Amino acid sequence: GALISIGFNYIFSGAWWITAFPGIVLVTLVLVINLLGYWLRDVFNPKLYKG
């Protein structure tokens, strides 16, 4: 978060990557944690089993 905040000062000077790469990493991390949560729900929820 701090790297993204600091990077906003440099976007218009041409150093867009200071904000872009930490932002991409943050979005990827959130998506992976979300998918892990869905997988854990599917594994541990007994109501999902049809058998």
PDBQT receptor file of N, H, CA, C and O in Angstrom, charges set to zero:
ATOM      1  N   GLY A   1       0.804  -1.189   0.000  1.00  0.00    +0.000 N 
ATOM      2  CA  GLY A   1       0.000   0.000   0.000  1.00  0.00    +0.000 C 
ATOM      3  C   GLY A   1       0.848   1.254   0.000  1.00  0.00    +0.000 C 
ATOM      4  O   GLY A   1       0.555   2.217  -0.709  1.00  0.00    +0.000 OA
ATOM      5  N   ALA A   2       1.906   1.236   0.803  1.00  0.00    +0.000 N 
ATOM      6  H   ALA A   2       2.144   0.454   1.379  1.00  0.00    +0.000 HD
ATOM      7  CA  ALA A   2       2.768   2.413   0.895  1.00  0.00    +0.000 C 
ATOM      8  C   ALA A   2       3.518   2.648  -0.415  1.00  0.00    +0.000 C 
ATOM      9  O   ALA A   2       3.685   3.793  -0.836  1.00  0.00    +0.000 OA
ATOM     10  N   LEU A   3       3.971   1.570  -1.064  1.00  0.00    +0.000 N 
ATOM     11  H   LEU A   3       3.835   0.640  -0.722  1.00  0.00    +0.000 HD
ATOM     12  CA  LEU A   3       4.669   1.731  -2.343  1.00  0.00    +0.000 C 
ATOM     13  C   LEU A   3       3.743   2.311  -3.405  1.00  0.00    +0.000 C 
ATOM     14  O   LEU A   3       4.163   3.128  -4.225  1.00  0.00    +0.000 OA
ATOM     15  N   ILE A   4       2.491   1.890  -3.387  1.00  0.00    +0.000 N 
ATOM     16  H   ILE A   4       2.150   1.227  -2.721  1.00  0.00    +0.000 HD
ATOM     17  CA  ILE A   4       1.530   2.415  -4.358  1.00  0.00    +0.000 C 
ATOM     18  C   ILE A   4       1.272   3.890  -4.088  1.00  0.00    +0.000 C 
ATOM     19  O   ILE A   4       1.202   4.695  -5.017  1.00  0.00    +0.000 OA
ATOM     20  N   SER A   5       1.131   4.242  -2.817  1.00  0.00    +0.000 N 
ATOM     21  H   SER A   5       1.188   3.588  -2.062  1.00  0.00    +0.000 HD
ATOM     22  CA  SER A   5       0.887   5.632  -2.453  1.00  0.00    +0.000 C 
ATOM     23  C   SER A   5       2.058   6.531  -2.833  1.00  0.00    +0.000 C 
ATOM     24  O   SER A   5       1.856   7.620  -3.371  1.00  0.00    +0.000 OA
ATOM     25  N   ILE A   6       3.263   6.089  -2.561  1.00  0.00    +0.000 N 
ATOM     26  H   ILE A   6       3.427   5.204  -2.124  1.00  0.00    +0.000 HD
ATOM     27  CA  ILE A   6       4.449   6.869  -2.919  1.00  0.00    +0.000 C 
ATOM     28  C   ILE A   6       4.589   6.962  -4.437  1.00  0.00    +0.000 C 
ATOM     29  O   ILE A   6       4.991   7.998  -4.967  1.00  0.00    +0.000 OA
ATOM     30  N   GLY A   7       4.258   5.882  -5.127  1.00  0.00    +0.000 N 
ATOM     31  H   GLY A   7       3.931   5.041  -4.697  1.00  0.00    +0.000 HD
ATOM     32  CA  GLY A   7       4.401   5.853  -6.575  1.00  0.00    +0.000 C 
ATOM     33  C   GLY A   7       3.494   6.812  -7.309  1.00  0.00    +0.000 C 
ATOM     34  O   GLY A   7       3.806   7.214  -8.430  1.00  0.00    +0.000 OA
ATOM     35  N   PHE A   8       2.367   7.196  -6.702  1.00  0.00    +0.000 N 
ATOM     36  H   PHE A   8       2.113   6.870  -5.791  1.00  0.00    +0.000 HD
ATOM     37  CA  PHE A   8       1.472   8.143  -7.362  1.00  0.00    +0.000 C 
ATOM     38  C   PHE A   8       2.156   9.481  -7.621  1.00  0.00    +0.000 C 
ATOM     39  O   PHE A   8       1.780  10.196  -8.549  1.00  0.00    +0.000 OA
ATOM     40  N   ASN A   9       3.145   9.825  -6.821  1.00  0.00    +0.000 N 
ATOM     41  H   ASN A   9       3.451   9.244  -6.067  1.00  0.00    +0.000 HD
ATOM     42  CA  ASN A   9       3.870  11.079  -7.037  1.00  0.00    +0.000 C 
ATOM     43  C   ASN A   9       4.730  11.032  -8.295  1.00  0.00    +0.000 C 
ATOM     44  O   ASN A   9       5.093  12.079  -8.830  1.00  0.00    +0.000 OA
ATOM     45  N   TYR A  10       5.059   9.843  -8.773  1.00  0.00    +0.000 N 
ATOM     46  H   TYR A  10       4.764   8.992  -8.339  1.00  0.00    +0.000 HD
ATOM     47  CA  TYR A  10       5.973   9.697  -9.900  1.00  0.00    +0.000 C 
ATOM     48  C   TYR A  10       5.285   9.260 -11.196  1.00  0.00    +0.000 C 
ATOM     49  O   TYR A  10       5.953   9.123 -12.221  1.00  0.00    +0.000 OA
ATOM     50  N   ILE A  11       3.988   9.044 -11.177  1.00  0.00    +0.000 N 
ATOM     51  H   ILE A  11       3.445   9.156 -10.345  1.00  0.00    +0.000 HD
ATOM     52  CA  ILE A  11       3.282   8.560 -12.371  1.00  0.00    +0.000 C 
ATOM     53  C   ILE A  11       3.433   9.540 -13.533  1.00  0.00    +0.000 C 
ATOM     54  O   ILE A  11       3.751   9.127 -14.648  1.00  0.00    +0.000 OA
ATOM     55  N   PHE A  12       3.213  10.807 -13.292  1.00  0.00    +0.000 N 
ATOM     56  H   PHE A  12       2.954  11.142 -12.386  1.00  0.00    +0.000 HD
ATOM     57  CA  PHE A  12       3.205  11.784 -14.378  1.00  0.00    +0.000 C 
ATOM     58  C   PHE A  12       4.605  12.191 -14.819  1.00  0.00    +0.000 C 
ATOM     59  O   PHE A  12       4.763  12.872 -15.832  1.00  0.00    +0.000 OA
ATOM     60  N   SER A  13       5.620  11.780 -14.067  1.00  0.00    +0.000 N 
ATOM     61  H   SER A  13       5.492  11.227 -13.244  1.00  0.00    +0.000 HD
ATOM     62  CA  SER A  13       6.993  12.075 -14.492  1.00  0.00    +0.000 C 
ATOM     63  C   SER A  13       7.562  10.947 -15.340  1.00  0.00    +0.000 C 
ATOM     64  O   SER A  13       8.734  10.985 -15.715  1.00  0.00    +0.000 OA
ATOM     65  N   GLY A  14       6.751   9.951 -15.645  1.00  0.00    +0.000 N 
ATOM     66  H   GLY A  14       5.799   9.920 -15.341  1.00  0.00    +0.000 HD
ATOM     67  CA  GLY A  14       7.174   8.872 -16.526  1.00  0.00    +0.000 C 
ATOM     68  C   GLY A  14       7.566   7.596 -15.817  1.00  0.00    +0.000 C 
ATOM     69  O   GLY A  14       7.867   6.603 -16.479  1.00  0.00    +0.000 OA
ATOM     70  N   ALA A  15       7.575   7.584 -14.505  1.00  0.00    +0.000 N 
ATOM     71  H   ALA A  15       7.330   8.391 -13.967  1.00  0.00    +0.000 HD
ATOM     72  CA  ALA A  15       7.958   6.385 -13.754  1.00  0.00    +0.000 C 
ATOM     73  C   ALA A  15       6.700   5.653 -13.282  1.00  0.00    +0.000 C 
ATOM     74  O   ALA A  15       6.467   5.504 -12.082  1.00  0.00    +0.000 OA
ATOM     75  N   TRP A  16       5.905   5.207 -14.232  1.00  0.00    +0.000 N 
ATOM     76  H   TRP A  16       6.094   5.328 -15.206  1.00  0.00    +0.000 HD
ATOM     77  CA  TRP A  16       4.629   4.558 -13.917  1.00  0.00    +0.000 C 
ATOM     78  C   TRP A  16       4.822   3.207 -13.257  1.00  0.00    +0.000 C 
ATOM     79  O   TRP A  16       3.941   2.745 -12.532  1.00  0.00    +0.000 OA
ATOM     80  N   TRP A  17       5.959   2.563 -13.495  1.00  0.00    +0.000 N 
ATOM     81  H   TRP A  17       6.674   2.938 -14.084  1.00  0.00    +0.000 HD
ATOM     82  CA  TRP A  17       6.185   1.213 -12.971  1.00  0.00    +0.000 C 
ATOM     83  C   TRP A  17       6.312   1.186 -11.448  1.00  0.00    +0.000 C 
ATOM     84  O   TRP A  17       6.137   0.133 -10.836  1.00  0.00    +0.000 OA
ATOM     85  N   ILE A  18       6.613   2.329 -10.829  1.00  0.00    +0.000 N 
ATOM     86  H   ILE A  18       6.755   3.185 -11.327  1.00  0.00    +0.000 HD
ATOM     87  CA  ILE A  18       6.731   2.372  -9.367  1.00  0.00    +0.000 C 
ATOM     88  C   ILE A  18       5.385   2.044  -8.726  1.00  0.00    +0.000 C 
ATOM     89  O   ILE A  18       5.343   1.457  -7.645  1.00  0.00    +0.000 OA
ATOM     90  N   THR A  19       4.300   2.413  -9.372  1.00  0.00    +0.000 N 
ATOM     91  H   THR A  19       4.334   2.890 -10.251  1.00  0.00    +0.000 HD
ATOM     92  CA  THR A  19       2.964   2.109  -8.870  1.00  0.00    +0.000 C 
ATOM     93  C   THR A  19       2.386   0.859  -9.509  1.00  0.00    +0.000 C 
ATOM     94  O   THR A  19       1.645   0.123  -8.857  1.00  0.00    +0.000 OA
ATOM     95  N   ALA A  20       2.705   0.603 -10.760  1.00  0.00    +0.000 N 
ATOM     96  H   ALA A  20       3.306   1.201 -11.290  1.00  0.00    +0.000 HD
ATOM     97  CA  ALA A  20       2.072  -0.501 -11.492  1.00  0.00    +0.000 C 
ATOM     98  C   ALA A  20       2.457  -1.866 -10.930  1.00  0.00    +0.000 C 
ATOM     99  O   ALA A  20       1.581  -2.700 -10.701  1.00  0.00    +0.000 OA
ATOM    100  N   PHE A  21       3.730  -2.110 -10.706  1.00  0.00    +0.000 N 
ATOM    101  H   PHE A  21       4.442  -1.433 -10.892  1.00  0.00    +0.000 HD
ATOM    102  CA  PHE A  21       4.146  -3.439 -10.263  1.00  0.00    +0.000 C 
ATOM    103  C   PHE A  21       3.642  -3.789  -8.859  1.00  0.00    +0.000 C 
ATOM    104  O   PHE A  21       3.156  -4.904  -8.673  1.00  0.00    +0.000 OA
ATOM    105  N   PRO A  22       3.730  -2.899  -7.859  1.00  0.00    +0.000 N 
ATOM    106  CA  PRO A  22       3.122  -3.236  -6.566  1.00  0.00    +0.000 C 
ATOM    107  C   PRO A  22       1.603  -3.395  -6.661  1.00  0.00    +0.000 C 
ATOM    108  O   PRO A  22       1.020  -4.210  -5.946  1.00  0.00    +0.000 OA
ATOM    109  N   GLY A  23       0.964  -2.624  -7.535  1.00  0.00    +0.000 N 
ATOM    110  H   GLY A  23       1.438  -1.962  -8.116  1.00  0.00    +0.000 HD
ATOM    111  CA  GLY A  23      -0.483  -2.768  -7.716  1.00  0.00    +0.000 C 
ATOM    112  C   GLY A  23      -0.854  -4.112  -8.301  1.00  0.00    +0.000 C 
ATOM    113  O   GLY A  23      -1.822  -4.737  -7.869  1.00  0.00    +0.000 OA
ATOM    114  N   ILE A  24      -0.085  -4.563  -9.288  1.00  0.00    +0.000 N 
ATOM    115  H   ILE A  24       0.702  -4.056  -9.639  1.00  0.00    +0.000 HD
ATOM    116  CA  ILE A  24      -0.335  -5.877  -9.894  1.00  0.00    +0.000 C 
ATOM    117  C   ILE A  24      -0.123  -6.985  -8.871  1.00  0.00    +0.000 C 
ATOM    118  O   ILE A  24      -0.899  -7.939  -8.818  1.00  0.00    +0.000 OA
ATOM    119  N   VAL A  25       0.921  -6.862  -8.062  1.00  0.00    +0.000 N 
ATOM    120  H   VAL A  25       1.551  -6.087  -8.106  1.00  0.00    +0.000 HD
ATOM    121  CA  VAL A  25       1.183  -7.865  -7.024  1.00  0.00    +0.000 C 
ATOM    122  C   VAL A  25       0.052  -7.889  -6.004  1.00  0.00    +0.000 C 
ATOM    123  O   VAL A  25      -0.368  -8.963  -5.575  1.00  0.00    +0.000 OA
ATOM    124  N   LEU A  26      -0.442  -6.728  -5.612  1.00  0.00    +0.000 N 
ATOM    125  H   LEU A  26      -0.101  -5.855  -5.961  1.00  0.00    +0.000 HD
ATOM    126  CA  LEU A  26      -1.526  -6.656  -4.637  1.00  0.00    +0.000 C 
ATOM    127  C   LEU A  26      -2.809  -7.281  -5.182  1.00  0.00    +0.000 C 
ATOM    128  O   LEU A  26      -3.469  -8.041  -4.475  1.00  0.00    +0.000 OA
ATOM    129  N   VAL A  27      -3.166  -6.975  -6.413  1.00  0.00    +0.000 N 
ATOM    130  H   VAL A  27      -2.629  -6.357  -6.988  1.00  0.00    +0.000 HD
ATOM    131  CA  VAL A  27      -4.367  -7.552  -7.024  1.00  0.00    +0.000 C 
ATOM    132  C   VAL A  27      -4.230  -9.064  -7.153  1.00  0.00    +0.000 C 
ATOM    133  O   VAL A  27      -5.180  -9.797  -6.882  1.00  0.00    +0.000 OA
ATOM    134  N   THR A  28      -3.055  -9.535  -7.563  1.00  0.00    +0.000 N 
ATOM    135  H   THR A  28      -2.282  -8.939  -7.783  1.00  0.00    +0.000 HD
ATOM    136  CA  THR A  28      -2.820 -10.977  -7.688  1.00  0.00    +0.000 C 
ATOM    137  C   THR A  28      -2.937 -11.664  -6.341  1.00  0.00    +0.000 C 
ATOM    138  O   THR A  28      -3.531 -12.738  -6.246  1.00  0.00    +0.000 OA
ATOM    139  N   LEU A  29      -2.384 -11.067  -5.301  1.00  0.00    +0.000 N 
ATOM    140  H   LEU A  29      -1.901 -10.194  -5.378  1.00  0.00    +0.000 HD
ATOM    141  CA  LEU A  29      -2.457 -11.647  -3.966  1.00  0.00    +0.000 C 
ATOM    142  C   LEU A  29      -3.899 -11.750  -3.480  1.00  0.00    +0.000 C 
ATOM    143  O   LEU A  29      -4.286 -12.766  -2.903  1.00  0.00    +0.000 OA
ATOM    144  N   VAL A  30      -4.684 -10.723  -3.705  1.00  0.00    +0.000 N 
ATOM    145  H   VAL A  30      -4.370  -9.898  -4.173  1.00  0.00    +0.000 HD
ATOM    146  CA  VAL A  30      -6.090 -10.745  -3.289  1.00  0.00    +0.000 C 
ATOM    147  C   VAL A  30      -6.855 -11.827  -4.043  1.00  0.00    +0.000 C 
ATOM    148  O   VAL A  30      -7.663 -12.536  -3.443  1.00  0.00    +0.000 OA
ATOM    149  N   LEU A  31      -6.617 -11.967  -5.340  1.00  0.00    +0.000 N 
ATOM    150  H   LEU A  31      -5.960 -11.392  -5.827  1.00  0.00    +0.000 HD
ATOM    151  CA  LEU A  31      -7.303 -13.000  -6.118  1.00  0.00    +0.000 C 
ATOM    152  C   LEU A  31      -6.914 -14.400  -5.661  1.00  0.00    +0.000 C 
ATOM    153  O   LEU A  31      -7.771 -15.281  -5.583  1.00  0.00    +0.000 OA
ATOM    154  N   VAL A  32      -5.636 -14.621  -5.359  1.00  0.00    +0.000 N 
ATOM    155  H   VAL A  32      -4.940 -13.905  -5.423  1.00  0.00    +0.000 HD
ATOM    156  CA  VAL A  32      -5.189 -15.937  -4.897  1.00  0.00    +0.000 C 
ATOM    157  C   VAL A  32      -5.816 -16.272  -3.549  1.00  0.00    +0.000 C 
ATOM    158  O   VAL A  32      -6.251 -17.403  -3.337  1.00  0.00    +0.000 OA
ATOM    159  N   ILE A  33      -5.868 -15.312  -2.642  1.00  0.00    +0.000 N 
ATOM    160  H   ILE A  33      -5.514 -14.393  -2.814  1.00  0.00    +0.000 HD
ATOM    161  CA  ILE A  33      -6.485 -15.562  -1.339  1.00  0.00    +0.000 C 
ATOM    162  C   ILE A  33      -7.970 -15.843  -1.506  1.00  0.00    +0.000 C 
ATOM    163  O   ILE A  33      -8.517 -16.695  -0.807  1.00  0.00    +0.000 OA
ATOM    164  N   ASN A  34      -8.631 -15.144  -2.418  1.00  0.00    +0.000 N 
ATOM    165  H   ASN A  34      -8.187 -14.452  -2.987  1.00  0.00    +0.000 HD
ATOM    166  CA  ASN A  34     -10.046 -15.372  -2.680  1.00  0.00    +0.000 C 
ATOM    167  C   ASN A  34     -10.284 -16.775  -3.235  1.00  0.00    +0.000 C 
ATOM    168  O   ASN A  34     -11.203 -17.466  -2.797  1.00  0.00    +0.000 OA
ATOM    169  N   LEU A  35      -9.466 -17.197  -4.192  1.00  0.00    +0.000 N 
ATOM    170  H   LEU A  35      -8.719 -16.635  -4.548  1.00  0.00    +0.000 HD
ATOM    171  CA  LEU A  35      -9.604 -18.543  -4.749  1.00  0.00    +0.000 C 
ATOM    172  C   LEU A  35      -9.309 -19.610  -3.704  1.00  0.00    +0.000 C 
ATOM    173  O   LEU A  35      -9.956 -20.657  -3.689  1.00  0.00    +0.000 OA
ATOM    174  N   LEU A  36      -8.345 -19.358  -2.836  1.00  0.00    +0.000 N 
ATOM    175  H   LEU A  36      -7.819 -18.508  -2.849  1.00  0.00    +0.000 HD
ATOM    176  CA  LEU A  36      -8.051 -20.290  -1.749  1.00  0.00    +0.000 C 
ATOM    177  C   LEU A  36      -9.250 -20.417  -0.813  1.00  0.00    +0.000 C 
ATOM    178  O   LEU A  36      -9.559 -21.513  -0.346  1.00  0.00    +0.000 OA
ATOM    179  N   GLY A  37      -9.918 -19.316  -0.541  1.00  0.00    +0.000 N 
ATOM    180  H   GLY A  37      -9.667 -18.426  -0.921  1.00  0.00    +0.000 HD
ATOM    181  CA  GLY A  37     -11.116 -19.348   0.293  1.00  0.00    +0.000 C 
ATOM    182  C   GLY A  37     -12.234 -20.155  -0.341  1.00  0.00    +0.000 C 
ATOM    183  O   GLY A  37     -12.908 -20.924   0.343  1.00  0.00    +0.000 OA
ATOM    184  N   TYR A  38     -12.439 -19.987  -1.646  1.00  0.00    +0.000 N 
ATOM    185  H   TYR A  38     -11.891 -19.362  -2.202  1.00  0.00    +0.000 HD
ATOM    186  CA  TYR A  38     -13.453 -20.782  -2.341  1.00  0.00    +0.000 C 
ATOM    187  C   TYR A  38     -13.106 -22.263  -2.302  1.00  0.00    +0.000 C 
ATOM    188  O   TYR A  38     -13.985 -23.099  -2.093  1.00  0.00    +0.000 OA
ATOM    189  N   TRP A  39     -11.834 -22.598  -2.501  1.00  0.00    +0.000 N 
ATOM    190  H   TRP A  39     -11.120 -21.919  -2.671  1.00  0.00    +0.000 HD
ATOM    191  CA  TRP A  39     -11.409 -23.997  -2.485  1.00  0.00    +0.000 C 
ATOM    192  C   TRP A  39     -11.610 -24.599  -1.093  1.00  0.00    +0.000 C 
ATOM    193  O   TRP A  39     -12.089 -25.727  -0.973  1.00  0.00    +0.000 OA
ATOM    194  N   LEU A  40     -11.250 -23.862  -0.048  1.00  0.00    +0.000 N 
ATOM    195  H   LEU A  40     -10.860 -22.947  -0.146  1.00  0.00    +0.000 HD
ATOM    196  CA  LEU A  40     -11.444 -24.365   1.315  1.00  0.00    +0.000 C 
ATOM    197  C   LEU A  40     -12.923 -24.554   1.625  1.00  0.00    +0.000 C 
ATOM    198  O   LEU A  40     -13.295 -25.516   2.295  1.00  0.00    +0.000 OA
ATOM    199  N   ARG A  41     -13.765 -23.653   1.148  1.00  0.00    +0.000 N 
ATOM    200  H   ARG A  41     -13.462 -22.871   0.603  1.00  0.00    +0.000 HD
ATOM    201  CA  ARG A  41     -15.204 -23.801   1.350  1.00  0.00    +0.000 C 
ATOM    202  C   ARG A  41     -15.716 -25.069   0.682  1.00  0.00    +0.000 C 
ATOM    203  O   ARG A  41     -16.510 -25.807   1.266  1.00  0.00    +0.000 OA
ATOM    204  N   ASP A  42     -15.264 -25.319  -0.534  1.00  0.00    +0.000 N 
ATOM    205  H   ASP A  42     -14.619 -24.719  -1.007  1.00  0.00    +0.000 HD
ATOM    206  CA  ASP A  42     -15.702 -26.514  -1.250  1.00  0.00    +0.000 C 
ATOM    207  C   ASP A  42     -15.212 -27.788  -0.581  1.00  0.00    +0.000 C 
ATOM    208  O   ASP A  42     -15.923 -28.793  -0.582  1.00  0.00    +0.000 OA
ATOM    209  N   VAL A  43     -14.020 -27.768  -0.012  1.00  0.00    +0.000 N 
ATOM    210  H   VAL A  43     -13.443 -26.951  -0.011  1.00  0.00    +0.000 HD
ATOM    211  CA  VAL A  43     -13.451 -28.964   0.606  1.00  0.00    +0.000 C 
ATOM    212  C   VAL A  43     -14.110 -29.260   1.949  1.00  0.00    +0.000 C 
ATOM    213  O   VAL A  43     -14.393 -30.420   2.246  1.00  0.00    +0.000 OA
ATOM    214  N   PHE A  44     -14.358 -28.247   2.761  1.00  0.00    +0.000 N 
ATOM    215  H   PHE A  44     -14.128 -27.304   2.519  1.00  0.00    +0.000 HD
ATOM    216  CA  PHE A  44     -14.808 -28.468   4.133  1.00  0.00    +0.000 C 
ATOM    217  C   PHE A  44     -16.304 -28.299   4.356  1.00  0.00    +0.000 C 
ATOM    218  O   PHE A  44     -16.760 -28.480   5.485  1.00  0.00    +0.000 OA
ATOM    219  N   ASN A  45     -17.087 -27.963   3.346  1.00  0.00    +0.000 N 
ATOM    220  H   ASN A  45     -16.717 -27.815   2.429  1.00  0.00    +0.000 HD
ATOM    221  CA  ASN A  45     -18.527 -27.798   3.516  1.00  0.00    +0.000 C 
ATOM    222  C   ASN A  45     -19.226 -29.116   3.201  1.00  0.00    +0.000 C 
ATOM    223  O   ASN A  45     -19.292 -29.518   2.039  1.00  0.00    +0.000 OA
ATOM    224  N   PRO A  46     -19.748 -29.792   4.221  1.00  0.00    +0.000 N 
ATOM    225  CA  PRO A  46     -20.378 -31.097   3.978  1.00  0.00    +0.000 C 
ATOM    226  C   PRO A  46     -21.690 -30.999   3.195  1.00  0.00    +0.000 C 
ATOM    227  O   PRO A  46     -22.135 -32.002   2.639  1.00  0.00    +0.000 OA
ATOM    228  N   LYS A  47     -22.310 -29.844   3.135  1.00  0.00    +0.000 N 
ATOM    229  H   LYS A  47     -21.948 -29.028   3.586  1.00  0.00    +0.000 HD
ATOM    230  CA  LYS A  47     -23.578 -29.707   2.415  1.00  0.00    +0.000 C 
ATOM    231  C   LYS A  47     -23.389 -29.741   0.900  1.00  0.00    +0.000 C 
ATOM    232  O   LYS A  47     -24.360 -29.910   0.163  1.00  0.00    +0.000 OA
ATOM    233  N   LEU A  48     -22.171 -29.586   0.433  1.00  0.00    +0.000 N 
ATOM    234  H   LEU A  48     -21.382 -29.449   1.032  1.00  0.00    +0.000 HD
ATOM    235  CA  LEU A  48     -21.921 -29.587  -1.005  1.00  0.00    +0.000 C 
ATOM    236  C   LEU A  48     -21.840 -30.989  -1.590  1.00  0.00    +0.000 C 
ATOM    237  O   LEU A  48     -21.939 -31.157  -2.805  1.00  0.00    +0.000 OA
ATOM    238  N   TYR A  49     -21.662 -31.995  -0.746  1.00  0.00    +0.000 N 
ATOM    239  H   TYR A  49     -21.581 -31.859   0.241  1.00  0.00    +0.000 HD
ATOM    240  CA  TYR A  49     -21.539 -33.366  -1.241  1.00  0.00    +0.000 C 
ATOM    241  C   TYR A  49     -22.906 -33.919  -1.604  1.00  0.00    +0.000 C 
ATOM    242  O   TYR A  49     -23.853 -33.800  -0.827  1.00  0.00    +0.000 OA
ATOM    243  N   LYS A  50     -23.012 -34.513  -2.763  1.00  0.00    +0.000 N 
ATOM    244  H   LYS A  50     -22.243 -34.610  -3.394  1.00  0.00    +0.000 HD
ATOM    245  CA  LYS A  50     -24.296 -35.047  -3.224  1.00  0.00    +0.000 C 
ATOM    246  C   LYS A  50     -24.431 -36.536  -2.925  1.00  0.00    +0.000 C 
ATOM    247  O   LYS A  50     -25.512 -37.100  -3.094  1.00  0.00    +0.000 OA
ATOM    248  N   GLY A  51     -23.346 -37.184  -2.481  1.00  0.00    +0.000 N 
ATOM    249  H   GLY A  51     -22.468 -36.726  -2.343  1.00  0.00    +0.000 HD
ATOM    250  CA  GLY A  51     -23.353 -38.629  -2.295  1.00  0.00    +0.000 C 
ATOM    251  C   GLY A  51     -23.792 -39.099  -1.001  1.00  0.00    +0.000 C 
ATOM    252  O   GLY A  51     -23.827 -40.307  -0.763  1.00  0.00    +0.000 OA
TER     253      GLY A  51
